[in-house]
Amino acid sequence: MAKYRHDLPQRHGGIFLTDGGMETTLIFHEGIDLPHFASFVLLDSADGRDKLKRYYEAYLEVARSHRVGFVLDSPTWRANPDWAEKLGYDAAALKAINIRSIALLDELRAEWEWPNAPCVISGAIGPRGDGYKAGNMDADEAEAYHQTQIAAFAEGGADMVTAFTLTSINEAIGVARAAGAQRIPAVISFTVETDGRLVNGETLREAIETVDRETGSSPEYFLINCAHPTHFESALEAGEPWTKRIHGVRANASTKSHAELDQSETLDSGDPRDLGRRYLDLRHSFPTMRILGGCCGTDHRHVAAICEACVAPRALSA
């Protein structure tokens, strides 16, 4: 049963950490083969589940040591119908594995949650297509496409859902509407190119304001993920109302473009301390950014550096 679905603790202030780049960590640091970049396949074996638990626990230890909350995102970024078909999962198997992903996080919460530092369980949704390319669905098609995964998360007991690495405004609108139909809070996370714009050229402002207008501001909040801070800092305008809808960042470790990362055969882990300083600068300019984690190329070291920078006494407490 969902613990926080009707009153998410993020609504009440405080910093919450997340994990980092799950797929890049498992592939490049752990040497695990993830077909089509899909982590959810690990849920099919006891050994795979143990690997996932150890992955999450490295981040949960950082959060516990700093006494901050945590958002546990499921390993299901690829667990939608199109990618599942490539991996040999039919509709029933896909539903079952999405539900099991929430059960795994529930086990972790039972072990790691501590007083005044809640662990929130979020079902992770990825784009229908490639996270670095534009989608071509309209909002109605996106709503229909994503509703089955969201329904599985709702049935499994997730507190919320988060759609990551979205490049399409229409897909974001569809996800938000599908979550509303299931009565589960939704978060929308856009990714941008090195110019701070979505792949089709829309600004973050356009994206956020359009989603809010078309959904009655139904998303709980927005995130930015899978881009380095240098890619989107200039796209943000301190004091503008729309920026107050952005409550967190899950940045890449690397300053490389999506195209460069897509072609890279090695992992660019960047500079964890520099990333931490950039998060602190973002927090000073945009204090609503309280959900802090990583994306491609980051691991628990990066999240620890971010936490040390932003949870220190000199950081904002909003």
PELIN-V860812 format. One record per residue. N is the residue number from 1. PHI is phi in degrees with one decimal (* if undefined). NEAR is the number of other ideal C-beta (glycine too) atoms within 10 Angstrom. D_LAST is the distance of its C-alpha to the last C-alpha in whole Angstrom. Layout:
n->[N & N]
phi->[PHI & PHI]
near->[NEAR & NEAR]
d_last->[D_LAST & D_LAST]
//
This chain:
n->[1 & 2 & 3 & 4 & 5 & 6 & 7 & 8 & 9 & 10 & 11 & 12 & 13 & 14 & 15 & 16 & 17 & 18 & 19 & 20 & 21 & 22 & 23 & 24 & 25 & 26 & 27 & 28 & 29 & 30 & 31 & 32 & 33 & 34 & 35 & 36 & 37 & 38 & 39 & 40 & 41 & 42 & 43 & 44 & 45 & 46 & 47 & 48 & 49 & 50 & 51 & 52 & 53 & 54 & 55 & 56 & 57 & 58 & 59 & 60 & 61 & 62 & 63 & 64 & 65 & 66 & 67 & 68 & 69 & 70 & 71 & 72 & 73 & 74 & 75 & 76 & 77 & 78 & 79 & 80 & 81 & 82 & 83 & 84 & 85 & 86 & 87 & 88 & 89 & 90 & 91 & 92 & 93 & 94 & 95 & 96 & 97 & 98 & 99 & 100 & 101 & 102 & 103 & 104 & 105 & 106 & 107 & 108 & 109 & 110 & 111 & 112 & 113 & 114 & 115 & 116 & 117 & 118 & 119 & 120 & 121 & 122 & 123 & 124 & 125 & 126 & 127 & 128 & 129 & 130 & 131 & 132 & 133 & 134 & 135 & 136 & 137 & 138 & 139 & 140 & 141 & 142 & 143 & 144 & 145 & 146 & 147 & 148 & 149 & 150 & 151 & 152 & 153 & 154 & 155 & 156 & 157 & 158 & 159 & 160 & 161 & 162 & 163 & 164 & 165 & 166 & 167 & 168 & 169 & 170 & 171 & 172 & 173 & 174 & 175 & 176 & 177 & 178 & 179 & 180 & 181 & 182 & 183 & 184 & 185 & 186 & 187 & 188 & 189 & 190 & 191 & 192 & 193 & 194 & 195 & 196 & 197 & 198 & 199 & 200 & 201 & 202 & 203 & 204 & 205 & 206 & 207 & 208 & 209 & 210 & 211 & 212 & 213 & 214 & 215 & 216 & 217 & 218 & 219 & 220 & 221 & 222 & 223 & 224 & 225 & 226 & 227 & 228 & 229 & 230 & 231 & 232 & 233 & 234 & 235 & 236 & 237 & 238 & 239 & 240 & 241 & 242 & 243 & 244 & 245 & 246 & 247 & 248 & 249 & 250 & 251 & 252 & 253 & 254 & 255 & 256 & 257 & 258 & 259 & 260 & 261 & 262 & 263 & 264 & 265 & 266 & 267 & 268 & 269 & 270 & 271 & 272 & 273 & 274 & 275 & 276 & 277 & 278 & 279 & 280 & 281 & 282 & 283 & 284 & 285 & 286 & 287 & 288 & 289 & 290 & 291 & 292 & 293 & 294 & 295 & 296 & 297 & 298 & 299 & 300 & 301 & 302 & 303 & 304 & 305 & 306 & 307 & 308 & 309 & 310 & 311 & 312 & 313 & 314 & 315 & 316 & 317 & 318]
phi->[* & -63.4 & -93.8 & -122.7 & -56.4 & -94.8 & -159.9 & -62.6 & -63.9 & -61.1 & -67.2 & -107.1 & 93.9 & 88.9 & -85.0 & -125.2 & -91.5 & -132.3 & -80.4 & -113.9 & -85.6 & -57.7 & -66.1 & -67.5 & -65.5 & -65.4 & -76.1 & -87.3 & -93.9 & -101.1 & 68.0 & -94.5 & -81.3 & -116.1 & -60.6 & 54.7 & 63.5 & -103.6 & -79.4 & -63.2 & -63.0 & -67.7 & -69.4 & -82.7 & -137.4 & -62.2 & -64.2 & -63.9 & -64.8 & -62.7 & -63.2 & -64.8 & -61.8 & -63.7 & -60.0 & -63.7 & -63.0 & -61.9 & -79.4 & -61.6 & -64.4 & -61.9 & -63.9 & -64.2 & -66.3 & -104.9 & 57.8 & -122.8 & -73.7 & -146.2 & -105.8 & -88.8 & -94.6 & -68.2 & -83.7 & -122.8 & -57.7 & -101.1 & -87.6 & -119.6 & -56.8 & -65.6 & -70.7 & -62.1 & -61.8 & -62.2 & -98.7 & 86.0 & -102.1 & -84.8 & -60.9 & -66.9 & -65.7 & -66.5 & -59.8 & -62.4 & -74.2 & -65.3 & -67.1 & -65.0 & -63.6 & -72.3 & -61.9 & -61.5 & -67.6 & -64.5 & -63.2 & -64.8 & -62.3 & -60.7 & -86.8 & -115.0 & -67.8 & -137.8 & -55.9 & 64.3 & -140.5 & -70.3 & -109.2 & -100.6 & -98.0 & -123.6 & -79.7 & -86.9 & -115.9 & -108.2 & -67.2 & -60.9 & -105.8 & -78.5 & -66.8 & -105.4 & -124.1 & -71.2 & -84.3 & -127.8 & -81.8 & -86.0 & -63.8 & -65.0 & -65.2 & -65.0 & -61.5 & -65.1 & -66.1 & -88.0 & -65.9 & -68.9 & -67.6 & -63.8 & -62.3 & -64.4 & -63.8 & -63.0 & -65.2 & -73.8 & 101.4 & -65.9 & -78.3 & -162.0 & -130.1 & -133.5 & -97.9 & -102.4 & 58.6 & -81.8 & -112.1 & -120.1 & -64.2 & -62.3 & -65.8 & -63.4 & -61.9 & -61.8 & -61.7 & -61.5 & -67.7 & -63.5 & -65.5 & -61.2 & -65.2 & -91.8 & 57.7 & -129.4 & -60.6 & -127.2 & -120.3 & -113.5 & -120.8 & -91.9 & -114.3 & -130.3 & -84.6 & -65.1 & -92.1 & 79.8 & -111.2 & -63.9 & -59.7 & -88.5 & 102.7 & -68.9 & -80.6 & -59.3 & -59.8 & -57.1 & -63.1 & -67.5 & -66.9 & -68.4 & -61.0 & -62.9 & -65.4 & -82.7 & -122.6 & 64.9 & 56.2 & -72.3 & -60.1 & -58.5 & -169.1 & -118.4 & -126.7 & -120.4 & -141.0 & 60.0 & -154.3 & -78.7 & -51.8 & -64.0 & -82.2 & -122.0 & -55.1 & -72.5 & -85.7 & -97.4 & -124.3 & -58.3 & 90.0 & -73.8 & -54.5 & -65.8 & -69.1 & -71.3 & -83.3 & -89.9 & -107.0 & -174.1 & -137.8 & -130.0 & -86.6 & -75.7 & -74.2 & -93.5 & -87.1 & -66.6 & -71.5 & -59.7 & -62.7 & -67.1 & -65.4 & -62.6 & -94.7 & -79.3 & -102.6 & -124.3 & -94.4 & -97.3 & -88.1 & 58.4 & -125.0 & -55.6 & -67.6 & -62.6 & -62.6 & -60.0 & -64.5 & -67.1 & -64.5 & -62.2 & -60.5 & -61.8 & -63.2 & -64.9 & -82.1 & -134.1 & -65.2 & -72.4 & -78.0 & -121.0 & -101.3 & -122.1 & -162.3 & -132.4 & -136.9 & -54.0 & 86.7 & -92.5 & -139.4 & -63.4 & -66.6 & -67.4 & -65.0 & -63.3 & -65.6 & -63.0 & -63.9 & -61.6 & -72.4 & -95.1 & -100.1 & -61.5 & -55.5 & -78.4 & -79.7 & -69.6 & -110.7 & -63.1]
near->[6 & 18 & 17 & 18 & 17 & 10 & 10 & 19 & 18 & 23 & 11 & 9 & 10 & 16 & 26 & 23 & 29 & 25 & 27 & 27 & 27 & 25 & 17 & 24 & 23 & 22 & 16 & 17 & 13 & 11 & 7 & 17 & 7 & 18 & 11 & 10 & 16 & 20 & 25 & 26 & 21 & 20 & 20 & 14 & 10 & 7 & 9 & 17 & 18 & 11 & 15 & 23 & 15 & 10 & 22 & 22 & 15 & 16 & 24 & 22 & 13 & 22 & 26 & 17 & 12 & 16 & 13 & 20 & 21 & 28 & 27 & 24 & 27 & 30 & 27 & 25 & 23 & 23 & 28 & 21 & 15 & 11 & 21 & 23 & 12 & 11 & 15 & 9 & 20 & 11 & 11 & 8 & 13 & 22 & 19 & 16 & 20 & 28 & 19 & 17 & 28 & 23 & 14 & 19 & 26 & 18 & 12 & 18 & 18 & 9 & 10 & 18 & 18 & 13 & 6 & 9 & 19 & 21 & 26 & 26 & 28 & 25 & 29 & 28 & 31 & 21 & 28 & 20 & 17 & 14 & 22 & 17 & 14 & 14 & 23 & 11 & 19 & 13 & 20 & 12 & 15 & 26 & 22 & 13 & 19 & 27 & 18 & 15 & 25 & 24 & 18 & 23 & 29 & 22 & 13 & 22 & 17 & 32 & 27 & 23 & 29 & 30 & 29 & 22 & 22 & 29 & 25 & 26 & 23 & 20 & 28 & 29 & 26 & 28 & 31 & 28 & 21 & 24 & 31 & 17 & 13 & 17 & 9 & 21 & 26 & 26 & 26 & 29 & 25 & 27 & 25 & 23 & 18 & 16 & 13 & 17 & 18 & 21 & 16 & 13 & 10 & 17 & 15 & 22 & 16 & 14 & 24 & 25 & 16 & 15 & 25 & 18 & 10 & 17 & 20 & 10 & 13 & 16 & 26 & 19 & 23 & 24 & 25 & 24 & 24 & 24 & 26 & 23 & 19 & 12 & 23 & 23 & 13 & 9 & 16 & 19 & 13 & 9 & 8 & 11 & 10 & 17 & 19 & 15 & 20 & 22 & 20 & 25 & 27 & 28 & 30 & 27 & 25 & 22 & 16 & 19 & 16 & 23 & 11 & 12 & 17 & 12 & 9 & 13 & 5 & 6 & 18 & 17 & 20 & 20 & 14 & 21 & 14 & 15 & 26 & 21 & 16 & 19 & 25 & 20 & 13 & 22 & 22 & 14 & 14 & 21 & 14 & 16 & 25 & 23 & 24 & 27 & 26 & 33 & 30 & 30 & 24 & 27 & 24 & 22 & 17 & 27 & 26 & 21 & 21 & 30 & 24 & 17 & 22 & 25 & 21 & 11 & 5 & 9 & 17 & 14 & 12 & 12]
d_last->[30 & 26 & 24 & 21 & 22 & 22 & 18 & 16 & 13 & 11 & 11 & 10 & 6 & 6 & 8 & 11 & 14 & 17 & 21 & 22 & 26 & 28 & 31 & 31 & 30 & 33 & 36 & 35 & 34 & 36 & 39 & 39 & 40 & 38 & 40 & 39 & 35 & 35 & 33 & 34 & 38 & 37 & 36 & 40 & 41 & 40 & 40 & 38 & 35 & 35 & 34 & 31 & 30 & 31 & 29 & 26 & 26 & 25 & 22 & 21 & 23 & 20 & 17 & 19 & 20 & 16 & 15 & 13 & 14 & 16 & 17 & 21 & 23 & 26 & 29 & 30 & 30 & 33 & 34 & 35 & 39 & 40 & 39 & 40 & 43 & 44 & 43 & 45 & 43 & 45 & 43 & 43 & 42 & 39 & 38 & 39 & 37 & 33 & 34 & 34 & 31 & 29 & 31 & 31 & 27 & 28 & 30 & 27 & 24 & 27 & 27 & 24 & 21 & 20 & 19 & 15 & 15 & 17 & 19 & 19 & 22 & 22 & 26 & 26 & 28 & 29 & 31 & 35 & 36 & 35 & 31 & 32 & 35 & 35 & 35 & 38 & 37 & 37 & 34 & 37 & 38 & 34 & 34 & 37 & 37 & 33 & 34 & 36 & 33 & 30 & 33 & 33 & 30 & 30 & 33 & 32 & 29 & 26 & 23 & 22 & 23 & 22 & 24 & 24 & 26 & 27 & 29 & 30 & 29 & 32 & 31 & 27 & 28 & 31 & 28 & 26 & 29 & 31 & 27 & 28 & 31 & 30 & 28 & 25 & 22 & 22 & 19 & 21 & 21 & 23 & 25 & 26 & 29 & 29 & 29 & 25 & 27 & 28 & 32 & 34 & 32 & 30 & 26 & 23 & 23 & 26 & 25 & 22 & 23 & 27 & 25 & 23 & 27 & 29 & 27 & 26 & 22 & 23 & 20 & 17 & 16 & 17 & 17 & 19 & 21 & 24 & 24 & 23 & 20 & 23 & 25 & 22 & 20 & 23 & 22 & 19 & 19 & 16 & 15 & 17 & 17 & 18 & 15 & 12 & 14 & 14 & 11 & 13 & 15 & 18 & 20 & 24 & 25 & 28 & 28 & 31 & 32 & 32 & 36 & 36 & 34 & 36 & 39 & 38 & 40 & 38 & 34 & 32 & 29 & 28 & 26 & 23 & 22 & 22 & 20 & 17 & 17 & 17 & 14 & 13 & 14 & 13 & 9 & 10 & 12 & 10 & 6 & 7 & 9 & 8 & 11 & 13 & 17 & 20 & 23 & 27 & 28 & 25 & 25 & 23 & 24 & 22 & 19 & 19 & 19 & 16 & 14 & 16 & 15 & 11 & 11 & 13 & 12 & 12 & 9 & 6 & 4 & 0]
//
